[in-house]
Amino acid sequence: MTTRINIAAFFIIALLVVLNCCKKPPTTVPLDFSKITVTNNECEITGAIDSAAWINDVLNLALDTQFLTFADYTGITDTLTGTIQISPICPNPSNGFFLWNVSSTRECKLKIVCIDINEEILYYNTYRLEGGPLLIAFDFSKTTSFKKNTNYRMYYGFYNAKDSVYFSGHGNFRIQ
């Protein structure tokens, strides 16, 4: 009886080892930079809309979150979270000069990271928002990292004084 149990246990362990070896490695889904929200110089949406962009989209993928964890020295005192309103950047596409309308009801920190399709960080910055509307200008036209006829991704995160992100997401833009 003991021999049968040992043989059965051996076959079960061998089967588990074989099944474990056959597991496919996890695959990562490549980032999709192909969709942009098309806007004009007045920041009006004039064409295609990327429905997954420029919204509060909790970044729960390790890859997405890593882009917003760089060190910064922007201090704020407000530990509460406020309401955030953003619009897509404009004009999109452009020659590299973009405007972004942001509004917060409370003091907060804003972290921005722009990456290319190879997930290389090309630009990052941290802003201290007092609360209220703010127009942020980006001029990537003179930055050699950004190439013409290419799409890029901007990640953004809004944080309170405890470095808790409460509004985050991404949007794609094109330099032509």
C-alpha positions in Angstrom: 0.0 0.0 0.0 2.8 2.4 0.9 4.5 1.7 -2.4 1.3 2.5 -4.3 1.0 5.8 -2.5 4.7 6.6 -3.1 4.3 5.8 -6.9 1.0 7.9 -7.0 2.7 10.8 -5.2 5.6 10.6 -7.6 3.3 10.7 -10.7 1.4 13.6 -9.2 4.5 15.6 -8.5 5.9 14.8 -12.0 2.7 15.9 -13.6 2.7 19.2 -11.6 6.3 19.8 -12.7 5.5 19.2 -16.3 2.4 21.4 -16.2 4.4 24.2 -14.4 7.0 24.0 -17.2 4.4 24.5 -19.9 3.1 27.8 -18.6 3.5 30.6 -21.1 5.5 33.6 -19.8 3.3 36.6 -19.2 3.1 38.9 -22.2 3.0 42.7 -22.0 0.6 44.6 -24.2 2.5 47.2 -26.2 1.4 50.8 -25.6 -0.9 52.1 -28.3 0.2 55.6 -29.4 -1.9 55.5 -32.6 -4.9 57.4 -31.3 -4.9 61.1 -30.5 -7.7 63.6 -29.8 -7.6 66.1 -32.6 -7.9 69.7 -31.4 -7.4 73.1 -33.0 -5.6 76.3 -31.8 -8.7 77.2 -29.7 -8.6 73.9 -27.9 -11.8 72.7 -29.6 -12.1 69.1 -30.5 -12.2 69.0 -34.3 -11.7 65.4 -35.3 -11.0 62.0 -33.9 -11.4 61.4 -30.2 -9.3 59.0 -28.1 -11.9 58.1 -25.6 -9.3 56.5 -23.2 -7.3 59.7 -23.0 -7.5 63.0 -21.0 -9.7 61.5 -18.3 -9.2 60.4 -14.7 -7.9 56.9 -15.4 -6.4 55.2 -12.3 -3.0 54.1 -13.3 -2.8 50.6 -11.9 -0.3 49.1 -14.3 3.2 49.0 -12.9 4.5 50.3 -16.2 2.2 53.3 -16.1 2.7 54.1 -12.5 6.5 54.0 -12.7 6.5 57.0 -15.0 5.0 59.2 -12.3 7.3 58.2 -9.4 10.3 60.4 -10.0 11.7 62.4 -7.1 10.6 66.0 -6.8 11.0 68.8 -4.3 7.7 70.6 -4.8 6.2 71.1 -1.4 2.6 71.8 -0.7 0.6 71.8 2.6 -2.9 70.7 1.4 -3.5 67.1 2.5 -7.1 67.1 1.1 -8.0 66.2 -2.5 -9.8 68.5 -4.8 -11.7 68.3 -8.0 -9.6 68.4 -11.2 -10.7 69.5 -14.7 -8.5 69.0 -17.7 -8.9 69.3 -21.4 -7.0 67.6 -24.2 -3.8 69.4 -25.2 -4.0 71.7 -28.2 -3.5 72.0 -31.0 -3.0 68.3 -31.5 -1.2 67.5 -33.8 1.2 70.5 -33.8 4.7 71.5 -34.6 5.7 70.8 -31.0 4.1 73.7 -29.2 1.1 72.6 -27.1 -1.2 74.3 -24.5 -3.0 72.4 -21.7 -5.8 73.8 -19.7 -5.9 72.5 -16.1 -8.0 73.5 -13.2 -7.9 72.3 -9.6 -10.2 73.3 -6.7 -7.4 72.9 -4.1 -3.6 73.2 -3.9 -1.9 70.2 -5.3 1.1 68.9 -7.2 1.0 67.9 -10.8 3.6 65.5 -12.2 4.0 65.2 -16.0 6.0 62.6 -17.9 6.3 62.3 -21.7 7.5 59.1 -23.3 8.2 57.7 -26.7 7.0 54.4 -28.2 10.1 52.7 -26.7 9.0 53.9 -23.2 11.9 56.3 -22.9 11.3 59.3 -20.8 11.8 62.4 -22.9 10.3 65.1 -20.6 9.2 65.3 -17.0 8.3 68.2 -14.8 6.5 68.9 -11.5 4.2 71.8 -11.0 2.8 73.3 -7.8 -0.8 74.3 -8.4 -2.3 76.9 -6.1 -5.9 76.0 -7.0 -7.9 77.5 -9.9 -7.3 77.5 -13.6 -3.8 77.2 -15.1 -2.7 77.2 -18.7 0.5 75.1 -19.2 2.6 75.6 -22.3 4.9 73.0 -23.7 7.5 73.7 -26.4 8.9 70.5 -27.7 9.8 71.9 -31.1 13.4 72.7 -30.1 14.0 69.5 -28.1 15.9 67.0 -30.2 14.4 64.1 -28.4 11.0 64.8 -30.0 10.9 63.9 -33.7 8.5 65.1 -36.4 5.7 62.8 -37.7 5.7 60.9 -34.4 3.2 60.2 -31.7 4.1 60.5 -28.0 2.3 59.8 -24.7 2.0 62.2 -21.7 1.2 60.7 -18.3 -0.1 63.1 -15.6 -0.8 62.7 -11.9 -2.3 65.1 -9.4 -1.1 64.6 -5.8 -1.9 66.0 -2.3 0.7 66.9 0.3 0.9 63.2 1.4 2.0 62.3 -2.2 -1.3 60.4 -2.7 -2.3 60.5 -6.3 -6.0 61.2 -6.7 -6.4 62.0 -10.4 -4.2 60.5 -13.1 -4.2 59.4 -16.7 -2.6 59.9 -20.0 -3.0 61.4 -23.4 -1.3 60.9 -26.7 -0.1 63.8 -28.9 1.5 64.1 -32.3 4.4 66.3 -33.5 4.2 67.0 -37.2 
